[in-house]
Amino acid sequence: MINSDPPTSSAAADQAVDEVVARGPSGAIALAGIATACVVMMWFAFYLFVFLPRGALQ
């Protein structure tokens, strides 16, 4: 609302946020690693099942 009071932050909420931030972006790093591994596996599968059966270039 227009006339609502600004949110107040408590020391407990600030401490909880600090603890989460201190752990770092481990979930984002894990997700990026899984996505990269999937892309690499798809590239190898494409190479093995499409390019190699066609034979060498002449």
N, CA, C, O and CB atoms as a CASP TS submission, in Angstrom:
PFRMAT TS
TARGET T0000
AUTHOR 0000-0000-0000
METHOD Language model
MODEL 1
PARENT N/A
ATOM      1  N   MET     1       0.824  -1.170   0.000  1.00  0.00           N
ATOM      2  CA  MET     1       0.000   0.000   0.000  1.00  0.00           C
ATOM      3  C   MET     1       0.876   1.243   0.000  1.00  0.00           C
ATOM      4  O   MET     1       2.067   1.178   0.302  1.00  0.00           O
ATOM      5  CB  MET     1      -0.942  -0.007   1.194  1.00  0.00           C
ATOM      6  N   ILE     2       0.296   2.333  -0.329  1.00  0.00           N
ATOM      7  CA  ILE     2       1.048   3.573  -0.423  1.00  0.00           C
ATOM      8  C   ILE     2       1.505   4.037   0.952  1.00  0.00           C
ATOM      9  O   ILE     2       2.632   4.510   1.095  1.00  0.00           O
ATOM     10  CB  ILE     2       0.209   4.654  -1.092  1.00  0.00           C
ATOM     11  N   ASN     3       0.656   3.911   1.965  1.00  0.00           N
ATOM     12  CA  ASN     3       0.967   4.425   3.293  1.00  0.00           C
ATOM     13  C   ASN     3       1.479   3.349   4.245  1.00  0.00           C
ATOM     14  O   ASN     3       1.431   3.548   5.459  1.00  0.00           O
ATOM     15  CB  ASN     3      -0.250   5.075   3.880  1.00  0.00           C
ATOM     16  N   SER     4       1.959   2.239   3.749  1.00  0.00           N
ATOM     17  CA  SER     4       2.418   1.181   4.642  1.00  0.00           C
ATOM     18  C   SER     4       3.784   1.528   5.216  1.00  0.00           C
ATOM     19  O   SER     4       4.547   2.304   4.641  1.00  0.00           O
ATOM     20  CB  SER     4       2.475  -0.166   3.903  1.00  0.00           C
ATOM     21  N   ASP     5       4.067   0.932   6.363  1.00  0.00           N
ATOM     22  CA  ASP     5       5.350   1.166   7.023  1.00  0.00           C
ATOM     23  C   ASP     5       6.440   0.409   6.272  1.00  0.00           C
ATOM     24  O   ASP     5       6.175  -0.653   5.709  1.00  0.00           O
ATOM     25  CB  ASP     5       5.302   0.726   8.519  1.00  0.00           C
ATOM     26  N   PRO     6       7.665   0.942   6.256  1.00  0.00           N
ATOM     27  CA  PRO     6       8.763   0.224   5.604  1.00  0.00           C
ATOM     28  C   PRO     6       9.074  -1.057   6.378  1.00  0.00           C
ATOM     29  O   PRO     6       8.916  -1.099   7.598  1.00  0.00           O
ATOM     30  CB  PRO     6      10.029   1.121   5.504  1.00  0.00           C
ATOM     31  N   PRO     7       9.509  -2.082   5.684  1.00  0.00           N
ATOM     32  CA  PRO     7       9.803  -3.332   6.385  1.00  0.00           C
ATOM     33  C   PRO     7      10.973  -3.159   7.352  1.00  0.00           C
ATOM     34  O   PRO     7      11.939  -2.452   7.067  1.00  0.00           O
ATOM     35  CB  PRO     7      10.114  -4.447   5.379  1.00  0.00           C
ATOM     36  N   THR     8      10.863  -3.811   8.481  1.00  0.00           N
ATOM     37  CA  THR     8      11.935  -3.758   9.469  1.00  0.00           C
ATOM     38  C   THR     8      12.691  -5.073   9.405  1.00  0.00           C
ATOM     39  O   THR     8      12.094  -6.138   9.247  1.00  0.00           O
ATOM     40  CB  THR     8      11.379  -3.492  10.910  1.00  0.00           C
ATOM     41  N   SER     9      13.997  -4.991   9.528  1.00  0.00           N
ATOM     42  CA  SER     9      14.799  -6.206   9.505  1.00  0.00           C
ATOM     43  C   SER     9      15.294  -6.489  10.916  1.00  0.00           C
ATOM     44  O   SER     9      15.713  -5.588  11.642  1.00  0.00           O
ATOM     45  CB  SER     9      15.990  -6.077   8.511  1.00  0.00           C
ATOM     46  N   SER    10      15.235  -7.726  11.273  1.00  0.00           N
ATOM     47  CA  SER    10      15.692  -8.109  12.601  1.00  0.00           C
ATOM     48  C   SER    10      17.108  -8.648  12.508  1.00  0.00           C
ATOM     49  O   SER    10      17.587  -8.992  11.427  1.00  0.00           O
ATOM     50  CB  SER    10      14.748  -9.156  13.233  1.00  0.00           C
ATOM     51  N   ALA    11      17.760  -8.715  13.634  1.00  0.00           N
ATOM     52  CA  ALA    11      19.129  -9.220  13.668  1.00  0.00           C
ATOM     53  C   ALA    11      19.159 -10.702  13.286  1.00  0.00           C
ATOM     54  O   ALA    11      20.118 -11.164  12.668  1.00  0.00           O
ATOM     55  CB  ALA    11      19.748  -9.012  15.066  1.00  0.00           C
ATOM     56  N   ALA    12      18.112 -11.446  13.653  1.00  0.00           N
ATOM     57  CA  ALA    12      18.073 -12.871  13.318  1.00  0.00           C
ATOM     58  C   ALA    12      17.957 -13.076  11.810  1.00  0.00           C
ATOM     59  O   ALA    12      18.593 -13.971  11.253  1.00  0.00           O
ATOM     60  CB  ALA    12      16.902 -13.559  14.035  1.00  0.00           C
ATOM     61  N   ALA    13      17.155 -12.258  11.156  1.00  0.00           N
ATOM     62  CA  ALA    13      17.010 -12.372   9.699  1.00  0.00           C
ATOM     63  C   ALA    13      18.312 -12.000   9.011  1.00  0.00           C
ATOM     64  O   ALA    13      18.713 -12.656   8.050  1.00  0.00           O
ATOM     65  CB  ALA    13      15.863 -11.474   9.188  1.00  0.00           C
ATOM     66  N   ASP    14      18.981 -10.952   9.492  1.00  0.00           N
ATOM     67  CA  ASP    14      20.261 -10.551   8.908  1.00  0.00           C
ATOM     68  C   ASP    14      21.316 -11.645   9.086  1.00  0.00           C
ATOM     69  O   ASP    14      22.119 -11.893   8.186  1.00  0.00           O
ATOM     70  CB  ASP    14      20.749  -9.241   9.543  1.00  0.00           C
ATOM     71  N   GLN    15      21.308 -12.291  10.245  1.00  0.00           N
ATOM     72  CA  GLN    15      22.269 -13.358  10.501  1.00  0.00           C
ATOM     73  C   GLN    15      21.985 -14.556   9.597  1.00  0.00           C
ATOM     74  O   GLN    15      22.918 -15.183   9.095  1.00  0.00           O
ATOM     75  CB  GLN    15      22.229 -13.781  11.983  1.00  0.00           C
ATOM     76  N   ALA    16      20.723 -14.877   9.386  1.00  0.00           N
ATOM     77  CA  ALA    16      20.368 -15.997   8.509  1.00  0.00           C
ATOM     78  C   ALA    16      20.804 -15.719   7.076  1.00  0.00           C
ATOM     79  O   ALA    16      21.304 -16.613   6.394  1.00  0.00           O
ATOM     80  CB  ALA    16      18.855 -16.265   8.559  1.00  0.00           C
ATOM     81  N   VAL    17      20.619 -14.501   6.624  1.00  0.00           N
ATOM     82  CA  VAL    17      21.053 -14.136   5.273  1.00  0.00           C
ATOM     83  C   VAL    17      22.564 -14.224   5.166  1.00  0.00           C
ATOM     84  O   VAL    17      23.078 -14.723   4.164  1.00  0.00           O
ATOM     85  CB  VAL    17      20.575 -12.720   4.906  1.00  0.00           C
ATOM     86  N   ASP    18      23.282 -13.756   6.165  1.00  0.00           N
ATOM     87  CA  ASP    18      24.746 -13.827   6.152  1.00  0.00           C
ATOM     88  C   ASP    18      25.234 -15.272   6.094  1.00  0.00           C
ATOM     89  O   ASP    18      26.220 -15.562   5.416  1.00  0.00           O
ATOM     90  CB  ASP    18      25.322 -13.133   7.390  1.00  0.00           C
ATOM     91  N   GLU    19      24.556 -16.184   6.797  1.00  0.00           N
ATOM     92  CA  GLU    19      24.953 -17.588   6.764  1.00  0.00           C
ATOM     93  C   GLU    19      24.746 -18.197   5.380  1.00  0.00           C
ATOM     94  O   GLU    19      25.584 -18.963   4.904  1.00  0.00           O
ATOM     95  CB  GLU    19      24.169 -18.381   7.804  1.00  0.00           C
ATOM     96  N   VAL    20      23.643 -17.860   4.741  1.00  0.00           N
ATOM     97  CA  VAL    20      23.371 -18.393   3.399  1.00  0.00           C
ATOM     98  C   VAL    20      24.390 -17.857   2.401  1.00  0.00           C
ATOM     99  O   VAL    20      24.884 -18.605   1.556  1.00  0.00           O
ATOM    100  CB  VAL    20      21.936 -18.030   2.944  1.00  0.00           C
ATOM    101  N   VAL    21      24.704 -16.584   2.490  1.00  0.00           N
ATOM    102  CA  VAL    21      25.665 -15.978   1.563  1.00  0.00           C
ATOM    103  C   VAL    21      27.066 -16.542   1.797  1.00  0.00           C
ATOM    104  O   VAL    21      27.837 -16.685   0.849  1.00  0.00           O
ATOM    105  CB  VAL    21      25.675 -14.440   1.720  1.00  0.00           C
ATOM    106  N   ALA    22      27.400 -16.858   3.032  1.00  0.00           N
ATOM    107  CA  ALA    22      28.726 -17.381   3.345  1.00  0.00           C
ATOM    108  C   ALA    22      28.954 -18.763   2.734  1.00  0.00           C
ATOM    109  O   ALA    22      30.093 -19.129   2.443  1.00  0.00           O
ATOM    110  CB  ALA    22      28.918 -17.446   4.853  1.00  0.00           C
ATOM    111  N   ARG    23      27.881 -19.534   2.535  1.00  0.00           N
ATOM    112  CA  ARG    23      28.026 -20.866   1.936  1.00  0.00           C
ATOM    113  C   ARG    23      28.410 -20.798   0.465  1.00  0.00           C
ATOM    114  O   ARG    23      28.978 -21.753  -0.065  1.00  0.00           O
ATOM    115  CB  ARG    23      26.735 -21.649   2.086  1.00  0.00           C
ATOM    116  N   GLY    24      28.117 -19.708  -0.191  1.00  0.00           N
ATOM    117  CA  GLY    24      28.513 -19.536  -1.583  1.00  0.00           C
ATOM    118  C   GLY    24      27.509 -20.113  -2.561  1.00  0.00           C
ATOM    119  O   GLY    24      26.489 -20.675  -2.162  1.00  0.00           O
ATOM    120  N   PRO    25      27.804 -19.971  -3.852  1.00  0.00           N
ATOM    121  CA  PRO    25      26.877 -20.396  -4.902  1.00  0.00           C
ATOM    122  C   PRO    25      27.063 -21.857  -5.295  1.00  0.00           C
ATOM    123  O   PRO    25      27.205 -22.159  -6.480  1.00  0.00           O
ATOM    124  CB  PRO    25      27.046 -19.521  -6.121  1.00  0.00           C
ATOM    125  N   SER    26      27.065 -22.755  -4.339  1.00  0.00           N
ATOM    126  CA  SER    26      27.344 -24.162  -4.656  1.00  0.00           C
ATOM    127  C   SER    26      26.270 -24.770  -5.554  1.00  0.00           C
ATOM    128  O   SER    26      26.591 -25.586  -6.418  1.00  0.00           O
ATOM    129  CB  SER    26      27.459 -24.978  -3.371  1.00  0.00           C
ATOM    130  N   GLY    27      25.024 -24.399  -5.376  1.00  0.00           N
ATOM    131  CA  GLY    27      23.960 -24.935  -6.225  1.00  0.00           C
ATOM    132  C   GLY    27      24.090 -24.476  -7.662  1.00  0.00           C
ATOM    133  O   GLY    27      23.873 -25.259  -8.587  1.00  0.00           O
ATOM    134  N   ALA    28      24.442 -23.213  -7.861  1.00  0.00           N
ATOM    135  CA  ALA    28      24.613 -22.686  -9.219  1.00  0.00           C
ATOM    136  C   ALA    28      25.804 -23.339  -9.902  1.00  0.00           C
ATOM    137  O   ALA    28      25.753 -23.633 -11.096  1.00  0.00           O
ATOM    138  CB  ALA    28      24.794 -21.159  -9.190  1.00  0.00           C
ATOM    139  N   ILE    29      26.870 -23.566  -9.155  1.00  0.00           N
ATOM    140  CA  ILE    29      28.046 -24.217  -9.724  1.00  0.00           C
ATOM    141  C   ILE    29      27.725 -25.664 -10.091  1.00  0.00           C
ATOM    142  O   ILE    29      28.157 -26.146 -11.138  1.00  0.00           O
ATOM    143  CB  ILE    29      29.227 -24.162  -8.736  1.00  0.00           C
ATOM    144  N   ALA    30      26.977 -26.354  -9.245  1.00  0.00           N
ATOM    145  CA  ALA    30      26.587 -27.738  -9.544  1.00  0.00           C
ATOM    146  C   ALA    30      25.695 -27.795 -10.783  1.00  0.00           C
ATOM    147  O   ALA    30      25.869 -28.670 -11.631  1.00  0.00           O
ATOM    148  CB  ALA    30      25.858 -28.368  -8.337  1.00  0.00           C
ATOM    149  N   LEU    31      24.753 -26.879 -10.892  1.00  0.00           N
ATOM    150  CA  LEU    31      23.875 -26.840 -12.058  1.00  0.00           C
ATOM    151  C   LEU    31      24.660 -26.557 -13.333  1.00  0.00           C
ATOM    152  O   LEU    31      24.410 -27.179 -14.365  1.00  0.00           O
ATOM    153  CB  LEU    31      22.788 -25.784 -11.869  1.00  0.00           C
ATOM    154  N   ALA    32      25.599 -25.633 -13.271  1.00  0.00           N
ATOM    155  CA  ALA    32      26.430 -25.336 -14.438  1.00  0.00           C
ATOM    156  C   ALA    32      27.293 -26.533 -14.818  1.00  0.00           C
ATOM    157  O   ALA    32      27.493 -26.796 -16.004  1.00  0.00           O
ATOM    158  CB  ALA    32      27.315 -24.117 -14.167  1.00  0.00           C
ATOM    159  N   GLY    33      27.802 -27.255 -13.838  1.00  0.00           N
ATOM    160  CA  GLY    33      28.602 -28.452 -14.117  1.00  0.00           C
ATOM    161  C   GLY    33      27.783 -29.555 -14.762  1.00  0.00           C
ATOM    162  O   GLY    33      28.246 -30.212 -15.694  1.00  0.00           O
ATOM    163  N   ILE    34      26.576 -29.759 -14.274  1.00  0.00           N
ATOM    164  CA  ILE    34      25.696 -30.784 -14.852  1.00  0.00           C
ATOM    165  C   ILE    34      25.317 -30.414 -16.279  1.00  0.00           C
ATOM    166  O   ILE    34      25.315 -31.273 -17.161  1.00  0.00           O
ATOM    167  CB  ILE    34      24.425 -30.963 -13.994  1.00  0.00           C
ATOM    168  N   ALA    35      24.997 -29.149 -16.515  1.00  0.00           N
ATOM    169  CA  ALA    35      24.638 -28.708 -17.866  1.00  0.00           C
ATOM    170  C   ALA    35      25.818 -28.860 -18.818  1.00  0.00           C
ATOM    171  O   ALA    35      25.634 -29.278 -19.961  1.00  0.00           O
ATOM    172  CB  ALA    35      24.161 -27.248 -17.847  1.00  0.00           C
ATOM    173  N   THR    36      27.015 -28.529 -18.371  1.00  0.00           N
ATOM    174  CA  THR    36      28.205 -28.680 -19.207  1.00  0.00           C
ATOM    175  C   THR    36      28.465 -30.148 -19.518  1.00  0.00           C
ATOM    176  O   THR    36      28.801 -30.491 -20.651  1.00  0.00           O
ATOM    177  CB  THR    36      29.429 -28.062 -18.519  1.00  0.00           C
ATOM    178  N   ALA    37      28.312 -31.012 -18.525  1.00  0.00           N
ATOM    179  CA  ALA    37      28.512 -32.447 -18.757  1.00  0.00           C
ATOM    180  C   ALA    37      27.494 -32.988 -19.754  1.00  0.00           C
ATOM    181  O   ALA    37      27.836 -33.826 -20.589  1.00  0.00           O
ATOM    182  CB  ALA    37      28.417 -33.222 -17.436  1.00  0.00           C
ATOM    183  N   CYS    38      26.254 -32.526 -19.679  1.00  0.00           N
ATOM    184  CA  CYS    38      25.232 -32.966 -20.644  1.00  0.00           C
ATOM    185  C   CYS    38      25.587 -32.542 -22.055  1.00  0.00           C
ATOM    186  O   CYS    38      25.437 -33.326 -22.993  1.00  0.00           O
ATOM    187  CB  CYS    38      23.861 -32.405 -20.267  1.00  0.00           C
ATOM    188  N   VAL    39      26.054 -31.316 -22.219  1.00  0.00           N
ATOM    189  CA  VAL    39      26.424 -30.825 -23.548  1.00  0.00           C
ATOM    190  C   VAL    39      27.600 -31.625 -24.104  1.00  0.00           C
ATOM    191  O   VAL    39      27.601 -31.986 -25.281  1.00  0.00           O
ATOM    192  CB  VAL    39      26.777 -29.322 -23.494  1.00  0.00           C
ATOM    193  N   VAL    40      28.590 -31.901 -23.276  1.00  0.00           N
ATOM    194  CA  VAL    40      29.751 -32.682 -23.727  1.00  0.00           C
ATOM    195  C   VAL    40      29.326 -34.099 -24.107  1.00  0.00           C
ATOM    196  O   VAL    40      29.785 -34.624 -25.122  1.00  0.00           O
ATOM    197  CB  VAL    40      30.839 -32.728 -22.627  1.00  0.00           C
ATOM    198  N   MET    41      28.460 -34.725 -23.311  1.00  0.00           N
ATOM    199  CA  MET    41      27.988 -36.073 -23.645  1.00  0.00           C
ATOM    200  C   MET    41      27.195 -36.081 -24.949  1.00  0.00           C
ATOM    201  O   MET    41      27.325 -37.007 -25.750  1.00  0.00           O
ATOM    202  CB  MET    41      27.127 -36.629 -22.509  1.00  0.00           C
ATOM    203  N   MET    42      26.371 -35.050 -25.164  1.00  0.00           N
ATOM    204  CA  MET    42      25.610 -34.978 -26.421  1.00  0.00           C
ATOM    205  C   MET    42      26.544 -34.797 -27.613  1.00  0.00           C
ATOM    206  O   MET    42      26.307 -35.365 -28.678  1.00  0.00           O
ATOM    207  CB  MET    42      24.589 -33.823 -26.371  1.00  0.00           C
ATOM    208  N   TRP    43      27.604 -34.008 -27.439  1.00  0.00           N
ATOM    209  CA  TRP    43      28.551 -33.801 -28.527  1.00  0.00           C
ATOM    210  C   TRP    43      29.248 -35.117 -28.867  1.00  0.00           C
ATOM    211  O   TRP    43      29.384 -35.453 -30.043  1.00  0.00           O
ATOM    212  CB  TRP    43      29.589 -32.718 -28.150  1.00  0.00           C
ATOM    213  N   PHE    44      29.692 -35.871 -27.848  1.00  0.00           N
ATOM    214  CA  PHE    44      30.334 -37.167 -28.108  1.00  0.00           C
ATOM    215  C   PHE    44      29.361 -38.147 -28.755  1.00  0.00           C
ATOM    216  O   PHE    44      29.744 -38.876 -29.670  1.00  0.00           O
ATOM    217  CB  PHE    44      30.883 -37.761 -26.804  1.00  0.00           C
ATOM    218  N   ALA    45      28.122 -38.178 -28.301  1.00  0.00           N
ATOM    219  CA  ALA    45      27.132 -39.071 -28.904  1.00  0.00           C
ATOM    220  C   ALA    45      26.895 -38.699 -30.364  1.00  0.00           C
ATOM    221  O   ALA    45      26.816 -39.585 -31.215  1.00  0.00           O
ATOM    222  CB  ALA    45      25.806 -39.021 -28.120  1.00  0.00           C
ATOM    223  N   PHE    46      26.782 -37.429 -30.666  1.00  0.00           N
ATOM    224  CA  PHE    46      26.598 -36.973 -32.045  1.00  0.00           C
ATOM    225  C   PHE    46      27.807 -37.376 -32.885  1.00  0.00           C
ATOM    226  O   PHE    46      27.656 -37.846 -34.012  1.00  0.00           O
ATOM    227  CB  PHE    46      26.386 -35.436 -32.095  1.00  0.00           C
ATOM    228  N   TYR    47      28.998 -37.192 -32.339  1.00  0.00           N
ATOM    229  CA  TYR    47      30.227 -37.551 -33.055  1.00  0.00           C
ATOM    230  C   TYR    47      30.279 -39.050 -33.330  1.00  0.00           C
ATOM    231  O   TYR    47      30.596 -39.475 -34.441  1.00  0.00           O
ATOM    232  CB  TYR    47      31.465 -37.120 -32.251  1.00  0.00           C
ATOM    233  N   LEU    48      29.966 -39.847 -32.312  1.00  0.00           N
ATOM    234  CA  LEU    48      30.078 -41.304 -32.461  1.00  0.00           C
ATOM    235  C   LEU    48      29.002 -41.894 -33.368  1.00  0.00           C
ATOM    236  O   LEU    48      29.271 -42.822 -34.131  1.00  0.00           O
ATOM    237  CB  LEU    48      30.004 -41.964 -31.105  1.00  0.00           C
ATOM    238  N   PHE    49      27.790 -41.359 -33.285  1.00  0.00           N
ATOM    239  CA  PHE    49      26.682 -41.971 -34.021  1.00  0.00           C
ATOM    240  C   PHE    49      26.363 -41.306 -35.357  1.00  0.00           C
ATOM    241  O   PHE    49      25.604 -41.865 -36.149  1.00  0.00           O
ATOM    242  CB  PHE    49      25.462 -41.952 -33.172  1.00  0.00           C
ATOM    243  N   VAL    50      26.920 -40.136 -35.625  1.00  0.00           N
ATOM    244  CA  VAL    50      26.627 -39.462 -36.891  1.00  0.00           C
ATOM    245  C   VAL    50      27.886 -39.318 -37.735  1.00  0.00           C
ATOM    246  O   VAL    50      27.894 -39.743 -38.890  1.00  0.00           O
ATOM    247  CB  VAL    50      26.004 -38.085 -36.635  1.00  0.00           C
ATOM    248  N   PHE    51      28.948 -38.734 -37.195  1.00  0.00           N
ATOM    249  CA  PHE    51      30.126 -38.472 -38.005  1.00  0.00           C
ATOM    250  C   PHE    51      30.942 -39.729 -38.293  1.00  0.00           C
ATOM    251  O   PHE    51      31.340 -39.942 -39.438  1.00  0.00           O
ATOM    252  CB  PHE    51      30.991 -37.455 -37.320  1.00  0.00           C
ATOM    253  N   LEU    52      31.199 -40.553 -37.309  1.00  0.00           N
ATOM    254  CA  LEU    52      32.015 -41.744 -37.549  1.00  0.00           C
ATOM    255  C   LEU    52      31.375 -42.730 -38.515  1.00  0.00           C
ATOM    256  O   LEU    52      32.090 -43.280 -39.352  1.00  0.00           O
ATOM    257  CB  LEU    52      32.291 -42.436 -36.250  1.00  0.00           C
ATOM    258  N   PRO    53      30.067 -42.987 -38.450  1.00  0.00           N
ATOM    259  CA  PRO    53      29.485 -43.905 -39.430  1.00  0.00           C
ATOM    260  C   PRO    53      29.569 -43.408 -40.879  1.00  0.00           C
ATOM    261  O   PRO    53      29.524 -44.223 -41.801  1.00  0.00           O
ATOM    262  CB  PRO    53      28.050 -44.156 -39.080  1.00  0.00           C
ATOM    263  N   ARG    54      29.689 -42.114 -41.099  1.00  0.00           N
ATOM    264  CA  ARG    54      29.790 -41.591 -42.456  1.00  0.00           C
ATOM    265  C   ARG    54      31.142 -41.882 -43.088  1.00  0.00           C
ATOM    266  O   ARG    54      31.252 -41.913 -44.314  1.00  0.00           O
ATOM    267  CB  ARG    54      29.539 -40.105 -42.457  1.00  0.00           C
ATOM    268  N   GLY    55      32.157 -42.092 -42.292  1.00  0.00           N
ATOM    269  CA  GLY    55      33.483 -42.388 -42.823  1.00  0.00           C
ATOM    270  C   GLY    55      34.336 -41.135 -42.941  1.00  0.00           C
ATOM    271  O   GLY    55      33.918 -40.036 -42.578  1.00  0.00           O
ATOM    272  N   ALA    56      35.545 -41.334 -43.460  1.00  0.00           N
ATOM    273  CA  ALA    56      36.497 -40.223 -43.585  1.00  0.00           C
ATOM    274  C   ALA    56      36.138 -39.329 -44.750  1.00  0.00           C
ATOM    275  O   ALA    56      35.528 -39.766 -45.726  1.00  0.00           O
ATOM    276  CB  ALA    56      37.921 -40.748 -43.754  1.00  0.00           C
ATOM    277  N   LEU    57      36.522 -38.082 -44.636  1.00  0.00           N
ATOM    278  CA  LEU    57      36.328 -37.135 -45.736  1.00  0.00           C
ATOM    279  C   LEU    57      37.320 -37.436 -46.841  1.00  0.00           C
ATOM    280  O   LEU    57      38.443 -37.867 -46.581  1.00  0.00           O
ATOM    281  CB  LEU    57      36.484 -35.672 -45.249  1.00  0.00           C
ATOM    282  N   GLN    58      36.902 -37.207 -48.074  1.00  0.00           N
ATOM    283  CA  GLN    58      37.801 -37.501 -49.200  1.00  0.00           C
ATOM    284  C   GLN    58      38.116 -36.267 -49.964  1.00  0.00           C
ATOM    285  O   GLN    58      38.858 -36.320 -50.945  1.00  0.00           O
ATOM    286  CB  GLN    58      37.201 -38.529 -50.128  1.00  0.00           C
TER
END
